[in-house]
């Protein structure tokens, strides 16, 4: 299962972690930041709006979830 939002396409991002020790930064490591995905069952009206299957569980990021049910 891919960790991708089915509405906006948000996916994991690679960042860097910086650790300061005695006034200088140590060599950094890569950090994988995952989107906050929620599995929900979309009603038919919202599913049509985004061309998704109705009454089926889909992975949606929390930002899109808030946007969908707000207005």
PyMOL Python script that loads the backbone (N, CA, C, O; Angstrom):
from pymol import cmd

cmd.read_pdbstr("""\
ATOM      1  N   UNK A   1       0.840  -1.179   0.000  1.00  0.00           N
ATOM      2  CA  UNK A   1       0.000   0.000   0.000  1.00  0.00           C
ATOM      3  C   UNK A   1       0.886   1.244   0.000  1.00  0.00           C
ATOM      4  O   UNK A   1       1.760   1.393   0.855  1.00  0.00           O
ATOM      5  N   UNK A   2       0.661   2.112  -0.940  1.00  0.00           N
ATOM      6  CA  UNK A   2       1.458   3.332  -1.045  1.00  0.00           C
ATOM      7  C   UNK A   2       0.983   4.359  -0.025  1.00  0.00           C
ATOM      8  O   UNK A   2      -0.206   4.429   0.288  1.00  0.00           O
ATOM      9  N   UNK A   3       1.897   5.139   0.482  1.00  0.00           N
ATOM     10  CA  UNK A   3       1.557   6.182   1.445  1.00  0.00           C
ATOM     11  C   UNK A   3       1.354   7.503   0.710  1.00  0.00           C
ATOM     12  O   UNK A   3       2.135   8.444   0.855  1.00  0.00           O
ATOM     13  N   UNK A   4       0.276   7.548  -0.089  1.00  0.00           N
ATOM     14  CA  UNK A   4      -0.019   8.717  -0.911  1.00  0.00           C
ATOM     15  C   UNK A   4      -1.482   9.082  -0.733  1.00  0.00           C
ATOM     16  O   UNK A   4      -2.351   8.210  -0.712  1.00  0.00           O
ATOM     17  N   UNK A   5      -1.753  10.384  -0.603  1.00  0.00           N
ATOM     18  CA  UNK A   5      -3.127  10.874  -0.504  1.00  0.00           C
ATOM     19  C   UNK A   5      -3.789  10.715  -1.875  1.00  0.00           C
ATOM     20  O   UNK A   5      -3.213  11.087  -2.897  1.00  0.00           O
ATOM     21  N   UNK A   6      -5.008  10.156  -1.887  1.00  0.00           N
ATOM     22  CA  UNK A   6      -5.685   9.900  -3.157  1.00  0.00           C
ATOM     23  C   UNK A   6      -6.392  11.127  -3.714  1.00  0.00           C
ATOM     24  O   UNK A   6      -6.882  11.088  -4.843  1.00  0.00           O
ATOM     25  N   UNK A   7      -6.458  12.215  -2.952  1.00  0.00           N
ATOM     26  CA  UNK A   7      -7.095  13.441  -3.437  1.00  0.00           C
ATOM     27  C   UNK A   7      -6.048  14.406  -3.981  1.00  0.00           C
ATOM     28  O   UNK A   7      -6.145  14.845  -5.127  1.00  0.00           O
ATOM     29  N   UNK A   8      -5.050  14.739  -3.167  1.00  0.00           N
ATOM     30  CA  UNK A   8      -4.075  15.757  -3.591  1.00  0.00           C
ATOM     31  C   UNK A   8      -2.742  15.177  -4.057  1.00  0.00           C
ATOM     32  O   UNK A   8      -1.948  15.887  -4.673  1.00  0.00           O
ATOM     33  N   UNK A   9      -2.480  13.890  -3.772  1.00  0.00           N
ATOM     34  CA  UNK A   9      -1.232  13.273  -4.212  1.00  0.00           C
ATOM     35  C   UNK A   9      -0.056  13.534  -3.291  1.00  0.00           C
ATOM     36  O   UNK A   9       1.095  13.338  -3.683  1.00  0.00           O
ATOM     37  N   UNK A  10      -0.330  13.977  -2.066  1.00  0.00           N
ATOM     38  CA  UNK A  10       0.762  14.224  -1.116  1.00  0.00           C
ATOM     39  C   UNK A  10       1.440  12.897  -0.783  1.00  0.00           C
ATOM     40  O   UNK A  10       0.766  11.898  -0.535  1.00  0.00           O
ATOM     41  N   UNK A  11       2.781  12.888  -0.778  1.00  0.00           N
ATOM     42  CA  UNK A  11       3.537  11.666  -0.536  1.00  0.00           C
ATOM     43  C   UNK A  11       4.684  11.935   0.432  1.00  0.00           C
ATOM     44  O   UNK A  11       4.906  13.091   0.791  1.00  0.00           O
ATOM     45  N   UNK A  12       5.420  10.917   0.866  1.00  0.00           N
ATOM     46  CA  UNK A  12       6.518  11.127   1.809  1.00  0.00           C
ATOM     47  C   UNK A  12       7.577  12.077   1.255  1.00  0.00           C
ATOM     48  O   UNK A  12       7.855  12.095   0.056  1.00  0.00           O
ATOM     49  N   UNK A  13       8.164  12.867   2.163  1.00  0.00           N
ATOM     50  CA  UNK A  13       9.221  13.804   1.782  1.00  0.00           C
ATOM     51  C   UNK A  13      10.496  13.465   2.547  1.00  0.00           C
ATOM     52  O   UNK A  13      10.450  12.962   3.669  1.00  0.00           O
ATOM     53  N   UNK A  14      11.625  13.747   1.922  1.00  0.00           N
ATOM     54  CA  UNK A  14      12.917  13.518   2.551  1.00  0.00           C
ATOM     55  C   UNK A  14      13.437  14.857   3.065  1.00  0.00           C
ATOM     56  O   UNK A  14      13.461  15.847   2.334  1.00  0.00           O
ATOM     57  N   UNK A  15      13.852  14.876   4.327  1.00  0.00           N
ATOM     58  CA  UNK A  15      14.405  16.076   4.924  1.00  0.00           C
ATOM     59  C   UNK A  15      15.709  15.730   5.616  1.00  0.00           C
ATOM     60  O   UNK A  15      16.154  14.583   5.572  1.00  0.00           O
ATOM     61  N   UNK A  16      16.315  16.706   6.248  1.00  0.00           N
ATOM     62  CA  UNK A  16      17.553  16.461   6.984  1.00  0.00           C
ATOM     63  C   UNK A  16      17.364  16.813   8.442  1.00  0.00           C
ATOM     64  O   UNK A  16      16.631  17.742   8.780  1.00  0.00           O
ATOM     65  N   UNK A  17      18.019  16.075   9.290  1.00  0.00           N
ATOM     66  CA  UNK A  17      17.955  16.287  10.725  1.00  0.00           C
ATOM     67  C   UNK A  17      19.297  16.886  11.142  1.00  0.00           C
ATOM     68  O   UNK A  17      20.352  16.315  10.863  1.00  0.00           O
ATOM     69  N   UNK A  18      19.252  18.027  11.803  1.00  0.00           N
ATOM     70  CA  UNK A  18      20.495  18.687  12.214  1.00  0.00           C
ATOM     71  C   UNK A  18      20.648  18.585  13.717  1.00  0.00           C
ATOM     72  O   UNK A  18      19.721  18.895  14.465  1.00  0.00           O
ATOM     73  N   UNK A  19      21.808  18.153  14.157  1.00  0.00           N
ATOM     74  CA  UNK A  19      22.072  18.015  15.574  1.00  0.00           C
ATOM     75  C   UNK A  19      23.275  18.870  15.928  1.00  0.00           C
ATOM     76  O   UNK A  19      24.359  18.691  15.375  1.00  0.00           O
ATOM     77  N   UNK A  20      23.078  19.802  16.856  1.00  0.00           N
ATOM     78  CA  UNK A  20      24.145  20.707  17.244  1.00  0.00           C
ATOM     79  C   UNK A  20      24.854  20.159  18.477  1.00  0.00           C
ATOM     80  O   UNK A  20      24.216  19.748  19.447  1.00  0.00           O
ATOM     81  N   UNK A  21      26.189  20.161  18.423  1.00  0.00           N
ATOM     82  CA  UNK A  21      26.987  19.677  19.533  1.00  0.00           C
ATOM     83  C   UNK A  21      28.190  20.602  19.708  1.00  0.00           C
ATOM     84  O   UNK A  21      29.025  20.716  18.811  1.00  0.00           O
ATOM     85  N   UNK A  22      28.272  21.240  20.828  1.00  0.00           N
ATOM     86  CA  UNK A  22      29.374  22.169  21.170  1.00  0.00           C
ATOM     87  C   UNK A  22      29.550  23.260  20.121  1.00  0.00           C
ATOM     88  O   UNK A  22      30.676  23.554  19.720  1.00  0.00           O
ATOM     89  N   UNK A  23      28.457  23.859  19.673  1.00  0.00           N
ATOM     90  CA  UNK A  23      28.520  24.993  18.763  1.00  0.00           C
ATOM     91  C   UNK A  23      28.650  24.641  17.301  1.00  0.00           C
ATOM     92  O   UNK A  23      28.626  25.538  16.458  1.00  0.00           O
ATOM     93  N   UNK A  24      28.789  23.367  16.965  1.00  0.00           N
ATOM     94  CA  UNK A  24      28.914  22.959  15.565  1.00  0.00           C
ATOM     95  C   UNK A  24      27.909  21.867  15.267  1.00  0.00           C
ATOM     96  O   UNK A  24      27.487  21.134  16.161  1.00  0.00           O
ATOM     97  N   UNK A  25      27.521  21.760  13.986  1.00  0.00           N
ATOM     98  CA  UNK A  25      26.571  20.744  13.579  1.00  0.00           C
ATOM     99  C   UNK A  25      27.299  19.470  13.193  1.00  0.00           C
ATOM    100  O   UNK A  25      28.269  19.503  12.437  1.00  0.00           O
ATOM    101  N   UNK A  26      26.827  18.348  13.715  1.00  0.00           N
ATOM    102  CA  UNK A  26      27.383  17.048  13.358  1.00  0.00           C
ATOM    103  C   UNK A  26      26.913  16.667  11.952  1.00  0.00           C
ATOM    104  O   UNK A  26      25.988  17.281  11.420  1.00  0.00           O
ATOM    105  N   UNK A  27      27.540  15.666  11.356  1.00  0.00           N
ATOM    106  CA  UNK A  27      27.035  15.193  10.065  1.00  0.00           C
ATOM    107  C   UNK A  27      25.547  14.828  10.195  1.00  0.00           C
ATOM    108  O   UNK A  27      25.127  14.219  11.178  1.00  0.00           O
ATOM    109  N   UNK A  28      24.781  15.206   9.205  1.00  0.00           N
ATOM    110  CA  UNK A  28      23.333  15.039   9.299  1.00  0.00           C
ATOM    111  C   UNK A  28      22.887  13.735   8.663  1.00  0.00           C
ATOM    112  O   UNK A  28      23.585  13.159   7.829  1.00  0.00           O
ATOM    113  N   UNK A  29      21.714  13.284   9.070  1.00  0.00           N
ATOM    114  CA  UNK A  29      21.132  12.088   8.500  1.00  0.00           C
ATOM    115  C   UNK A  29      19.829  12.470   7.808  1.00  0.00           C
ATOM    116  O   UNK A  29      19.214  13.486   8.131  1.00  0.00           O
ATOM    117  N   UNK A  30      19.421  11.645   6.858  1.00  0.00           N
ATOM    118  CA  UNK A  30      18.168  11.904   6.160  1.00  0.00           C
ATOM    119  C   UNK A  30      17.005  11.385   6.994  1.00  0.00           C
ATOM    120  O   UNK A  30      17.107  10.343   7.642  1.00  0.00           O
ATOM    121  N   UNK A  31      15.894  12.128   6.971  1.00  0.00           N
ATOM    122  CA  UNK A  31      14.688  11.761   7.701  1.00  0.00           C
ATOM    123  C   UNK A  31      13.536  11.702   6.708  1.00  0.00           C
ATOM    124  O   UNK A  31      13.368  12.603   5.887  1.00  0.00           O
ATOM    125  N   UNK A  32      12.753  10.651   6.788  1.00  0.00           N
ATOM    126  CA  UNK A  32      11.594  10.500   5.899  1.00  0.00           C
ATOM    127  C   UNK A  32      10.352  10.939   6.654  1.00  0.00           C
ATOM    128  O   UNK A  32       9.992  10.344   7.670  1.00  0.00           O
ATOM    129  N   UNK A  33       9.695  11.986   6.154  1.00  0.00           N
ATOM    130  CA  UNK A  33       8.499  12.511   6.802  1.00  0.00           C
ATOM    131  C   UNK A  33       7.270  12.027   6.030  1.00  0.00           C
ATOM    132  O   UNK A  33       7.148  12.258   4.827  1.00  0.00           O
ATOM    133  N   UNK A  34       6.367  11.353   6.740  1.00  0.00           N
ATOM    134  CA  UNK A  34       5.186  10.771   6.110  1.00  0.00           C
ATOM    135  C   UNK A  34       3.977  11.683   6.270  1.00  0.00           C
ATOM    136  O   UNK A  34       3.865  12.376   7.281  1.00  0.00           O
ATOM    137  N   UNK A  35       3.064  11.699   5.288  1.00  0.00           N
ATOM    138  CA  UNK A  35       1.836  12.484   5.431  1.00  0.00           C
ATOM    139  C   UNK A  35       0.898  11.815   6.442  1.00  0.00           C
ATOM    140  O   UNK A  35       0.957  10.603   6.648  1.00  0.00           O
ATOM    141  N   UNK A  36       0.036  12.620   7.065  1.00  0.00           N
ATOM    142  CA  UNK A  36      -0.919  12.123   8.049  1.00  0.00           C
ATOM    143  C   UNK A  36      -2.145  11.584   7.309  1.00  0.00           C
ATOM    144  O   UNK A  36      -3.105  12.316   7.067  1.00  0.00           O
ATOM    145  N   UNK A  37      -2.103  10.295   6.952  1.00  0.00           N
ATOM    146  CA  UNK A  37      -3.187   9.697   6.170  1.00  0.00           C
ATOM    147  C   UNK A  37      -4.236   9.075   7.072  1.00  0.00           C
ATOM    148  O   UNK A  37      -3.921   8.452   8.085  1.00  0.00           O
ATOM    149  N   UNK A  38      -5.498   9.259   6.682  1.00  0.00           N
ATOM    150  CA  UNK A  38      -6.639   8.688   7.393  1.00  0.00           C
ATOM    151  C   UNK A  38      -7.434   7.859   6.392  1.00  0.00           C
ATOM    152  O   UNK A  38      -7.645   8.287   5.257  1.00  0.00           O
ATOM    153  N   UNK A  39      -7.873   6.685   6.805  1.00  0.00           N
ATOM    154  CA  UNK A  39      -8.729   5.863   5.934  1.00  0.00           C
ATOM    155  C   UNK A  39     -10.177   6.168   6.269  1.00  0.00           C
ATOM    156  O   UNK A  39     -10.612   5.991   7.407  1.00  0.00           O
ATOM    157  N   UNK A  40     -10.926   6.631   5.266  1.00  0.00           N
ATOM    158  CA  UNK A  40     -12.339   6.923   5.485  1.00  0.00           C
ATOM    159  C   UNK A  40     -13.161   6.407   4.308  1.00  0.00           C
ATOM    160  O   UNK A  40     -12.641   6.160   3.220  1.00  0.00           O
ATOM    161  N   UNK A  41     -14.448   6.253   4.558  1.00  0.00           N
ATOM    162  CA  UNK A  41     -15.392   5.858   3.517  1.00  0.00           C
ATOM    163  C   UNK A  41     -16.065   7.130   3.031  1.00  0.00           C
ATOM    164  O   UNK A  41     -16.769   7.791   3.795  1.00  0.00           O
ATOM    165  N   UNK A  42     -15.856   7.478   1.768  1.00  0.00           N
ATOM    166  CA  UNK A  42     -16.422   8.708   1.219  1.00  0.00           C
ATOM    167  C   UNK A  42     -17.877   8.540   0.812  1.00  0.00           C
ATOM    168  O   UNK A  42     -18.243   7.520   0.228  1.00  0.00           O
ATOM    169  N   UNK A  43     -18.716   9.537   1.116  1.00  0.00           N
ATOM    170  CA  UNK A  43     -20.079   9.528   0.591  1.00  0.00           C
ATOM    171  C   UNK A  43     -20.053   9.690  -0.934  1.00  0.00           C
ATOM    172  O   UNK A  43     -19.053  10.133  -1.498  1.00  0.00           O
ATOM    173  N   UNK A  44     -21.148   9.333  -1.589  1.00  0.00           N
ATOM    174  CA  UNK A  44     -21.186   9.334  -3.059  1.00  0.00           C
ATOM    175  C   UNK A  44     -20.945  10.712  -3.667  1.00  0.00           C
ATOM    176  O   UNK A  44     -20.258  10.823  -4.682  1.00  0.00           O
ATOM    177  N   UNK A  45     -21.500  11.768  -3.060  1.00  0.00           N
ATOM    178  CA  UNK A  45     -21.339  13.121  -3.619  1.00  0.00           C
ATOM    179  C   UNK A  45     -19.883  13.553  -3.623  1.00  0.00           C
ATOM    180  O   UNK A  45     -19.401  14.104  -4.612  1.00  0.00           O
ATOM    181  N   UNK A  46     -19.177  13.307  -2.523  1.00  0.00           N
ATOM    182  CA  UNK A  46     -17.759  13.696  -2.461  1.00  0.00           C
ATOM    183  C   UNK A  46     -16.909  12.811  -3.360  1.00  0.00           C
ATOM    184  O   UNK A  46     -15.928  13.280  -3.938  1.00  0.00           O
ATOM    185  N   UNK A  47     -17.268  11.546  -3.484  1.00  0.00           N
ATOM    186  CA  UNK A  47     -16.496  10.639  -4.341  1.00  0.00           C
ATOM    187  C   UNK A  47     -16.599  11.068  -5.809  1.00  0.00           C
ATOM    188  O   UNK A  47     -15.610  11.014  -6.539  1.00  0.00           O
ATOM    189  N   UNK A  48     -17.783  11.491  -6.241  1.00  0.00           N
ATOM    190  CA  UNK A  48     -17.952  11.961  -7.623  1.00  0.00           C
ATOM    191  C   UNK A  48     -17.112  13.193  -7.893  1.00  0.00           C
ATOM    192  O   UNK A  48     -16.531  13.342  -8.968  1.00  0.00           O
ATOM    193  N   UNK A  49     -17.054  14.071  -6.908  1.00  0.00           N
ATOM    194  CA  UNK A  49     -16.324  15.338  -7.053  1.00  0.00           C
ATOM    195  C   UNK A  49     -14.846  15.106  -7.370  1.00  0.00           C
ATOM    196  O   UNK A  49     -14.249  15.868  -8.130  1.00  0.00           O
ATOM    197  N   UNK A  50     -14.250  14.050  -6.789  1.00  0.00           N
ATOM    198  CA  UNK A  50     -12.817  13.784  -6.960  1.00  0.00           C
ATOM    199  C   UNK A  50     -12.533  12.527  -7.775  1.00  0.00           C
ATOM    200  O   UNK A  50     -11.407  12.029  -7.768  1.00  0.00           O
ATOM    201  N   UNK A  51     -13.543  12.004  -8.480  1.00  0.00           N
ATOM    202  CA  UNK A  51     -13.394  10.812  -9.321  1.00  0.00           C
ATOM    203  C   UNK A  51     -12.803   9.633  -8.556  1.00  0.00           C
ATOM    204  O   UNK A  51     -11.885   8.968  -9.036  1.00  0.00           O
ATOM    205  N   UNK A  52     -13.339   9.377  -7.355  1.00  0.00           N
ATOM    206  CA  UNK A  52     -12.915   8.259  -6.533  1.00  0.00           C
ATOM    207  C   UNK A  52     -14.070   7.270  -6.425  1.00  0.00           C
ATOM    208  O   UNK A  52     -15.223   7.651  -6.629  1.00  0.00           O
ATOM    209  N   UNK A  53     -13.781   6.004  -6.107  1.00  0.00           N
ATOM    210  CA  UNK A  53     -14.860   5.014  -5.995  1.00  0.00           C
ATOM    211  C   UNK A  53     -15.774   5.325  -4.810  1.00  0.00           C
ATOM    212  O   UNK A  53     -15.280   5.574  -3.711  1.00  0.00           O
ATOM    213  N   UNK A  54     -17.111   5.317  -5.009  1.00  0.00           N
ATOM    214  CA  UNK A  54     -18.030   5.614  -3.913  1.00  0.00           C
ATOM    215  C   UNK A  54     -18.146   4.450  -2.935  1.00  0.00           C
ATOM    216  O   UNK A  54     -18.005   3.288  -3.317  1.00  0.00           O
ATOM    217  N   UNK A  55     -18.406   4.776  -1.669  1.00  0.00           N
ATOM    218  CA  UNK A  55     -18.600   3.797  -0.595  1.00  0.00           C
ATOM    219  C   UNK A  55     -17.453   2.792  -0.482  1.00  0.00           C
ATOM    220  O   UNK A  55     -17.676   1.616  -0.196  1.00  0.00           O
ATOM    221  N   UNK A  56     -16.233   3.261  -0.709  1.00  0.00           N
ATOM    222  CA  UNK A  56     -15.045   2.427  -0.567  1.00  0.00           C
ATOM    223  C   UNK A  56     -14.040   3.199   0.282  1.00  0.00           C
ATOM    224  O   UNK A  56     -13.955   4.423   0.176  1.00  0.00           O
ATOM    225  N   UNK A  57     -13.276   2.498   1.124  1.00  0.00           N
ATOM    226  CA  UNK A  57     -12.308   3.182   1.970  1.00  0.00           C
ATOM    227  C   UNK A  57     -11.146   3.704   1.132  1.00  0.00           C
ATOM    228  O   UNK A  57     -10.581   2.981   0.311  1.00  0.00           O
ATOM    229  N   UNK A  58     -10.803   4.961   1.351  1.00  0.00           N
ATOM    230  CA  UNK A  58      -9.679   5.573   0.640  1.00  0.00           C
ATOM    231  C   UNK A  58      -8.773   6.265   1.648  1.00  0.00           C
ATOM    232  O   UNK A  58      -9.224   6.677   2.717  1.00  0.00           O
ATOM    233  N   UNK A  59      -7.493   6.393   1.305  1.00  0.00           N
ATOM    234  CA  UNK A  59      -6.525   7.087   2.154  1.00  0.00           C
ATOM    235  C   UNK A  59      -6.482   8.553   1.770  1.00  0.00           C
ATOM    236  O   UNK A  59      -6.177   8.896   0.628  1.00  0.00           O
ATOM    237  N   UNK A  60      -6.789   9.420   2.730  1.00  0.00           N
ATOM    238  CA  UNK A  60      -6.814  10.864   2.498  1.00  0.00           C
ATOM    239  C   UNK A  60      -6.012  11.539   3.592  1.00  0.00           C
ATOM    240  O   UNK A  60      -6.123  11.162   4.759  1.00  0.00           O
ATOM    241  N   UNK A  61      -5.200  12.537   3.235  1.00  0.00           N
ATOM    242  CA  UNK A  61      -4.435  13.255   4.253  1.00  0.00           C
ATOM    243  C   UNK A  61      -5.394  14.122   5.072  1.00  0.00           C
ATOM    244  O   UNK A  61      -6.478  14.474   4.605  1.00  0.00           O
ATOM    245  N   UNK A  62      -4.992  14.458   6.278  1.00  0.00           N
ATOM    246  CA  UNK A  62      -5.875  15.176   7.204  1.00  0.00           C
ATOM    247  C   UNK A  62      -6.233  16.565   6.684  1.00  0.00           C
ATOM    248  O   UNK A  62      -7.309  17.077   6.993  1.00  0.00           O
ATOM    249  N   UNK A  63      -5.357  17.179   5.908  1.00  0.00           N
ATOM    250  CA  UNK A  63      -5.639  18.501   5.361  1.00  0.00           C
ATOM    251  C   UNK A  63      -6.780  18.429   4.340  1.00  0.00           C
ATOM    252  O   UNK A  63      -7.667  19.283   4.337  1.00  0.00           O
ATOM    253  N   UNK A  64      -6.758  17.415   3.478  1.00  0.00           N
ATOM    254  CA  UNK A  64      -7.829  17.238   2.496  1.00  0.00           C
ATOM    255  C   UNK A  64      -9.134  16.842   3.182  1.00  0.00           C
ATOM    256  O   UNK A  64     -10.213  17.267   2.768  1.00  0.00           O
ATOM    257  N   UNK A  65      -9.032  16.036   4.220  1.00  0.00           N
ATOM    258  CA  UNK A  65     -10.212  15.615   4.965  1.00  0.00           C
ATOM    259  C   UNK A  65     -10.921  16.820   5.558  1.00  0.00           C
ATOM    260  O   UNK A  65     -12.147  16.910   5.503  1.00  0.00           O
ATOM    261  N   UNK A  66     -10.170  17.728   6.114  1.00  0.00           N
ATOM    262  CA  UNK A  66     -10.732  18.955   6.691  1.00  0.00           C
ATOM    263  C   UNK A  66     -11.380  19.803   5.599  1.00  0.00           C
ATOM    264  O   UNK A  66     -12.461  20.359   5.791  1.00  0.00           O
ATOM    265  N   UNK A  67     -10.709  19.895   4.452  1.00  0.00           N
ATOM    266  CA  UNK A  67     -11.210  20.696   3.339  1.00  0.00           C
ATOM    267  C   UNK A  67     -12.493  20.100   2.755  1.00  0.00           C
ATOM    268  O   UNK A  67     -13.403  20.844   2.389  1.00  0.00           O
ATOM    269  N   UNK A  68     -12.577  18.773   2.663  1.00  0.00           N
ATOM    270  CA  UNK A  68     -13.742  18.110   2.091  1.00  0.00           C
ATOM    271  C   UNK A  68     -15.008  18.376   2.903  1.00  0.00           C
ATOM    272  O   UNK A  68     -16.048  18.729   2.346  1.00  0.00           O
ATOM    273  N   UNK A  69     -14.914  18.206   4.209  1.00  0.00           N
ATOM    274  CA  UNK A  69     -16.108  18.282   5.036  1.00  0.00           C
ATOM    275  C   UNK A  69     -16.406  19.688   5.544  1.00  0.00           C
ATOM    276  O   UNK A  69     -17.427  19.913   6.195  1.00  0.00           O
ATOM    277  N   UNK A  70     -15.522  20.628   5.250  1.00  0.00           N
ATOM    278  CA  UNK A  70     -15.750  22.011   5.690  1.00  0.00           C
ATOM    279  C   UNK A  70     -16.739  22.720   4.772  1.00  0.00           C
ATOM    280  O   UNK A  70     -17.612  23.445   5.250  1.00  0.00           O
ATOM    281  N   UNK A  71     -16.616  22.526   3.492  1.00  0.00           N
ATOM    282  CA  UNK A  71     -17.501  23.280   2.624  1.00  0.00           C
ATOM    283  C   UNK A  71     -17.834  22.601   1.414  1.00  0.00           C
ATOM    284  O   UNK A  71     -18.578  23.135   0.591  1.00  0.00           O
TER     285      UNK A  71
END
""", "prot")
cmd.dss("prot")
cmd.show_as("cartoon", "prot")
cmd.util.cbc("prot")
cmd.orient("prot")
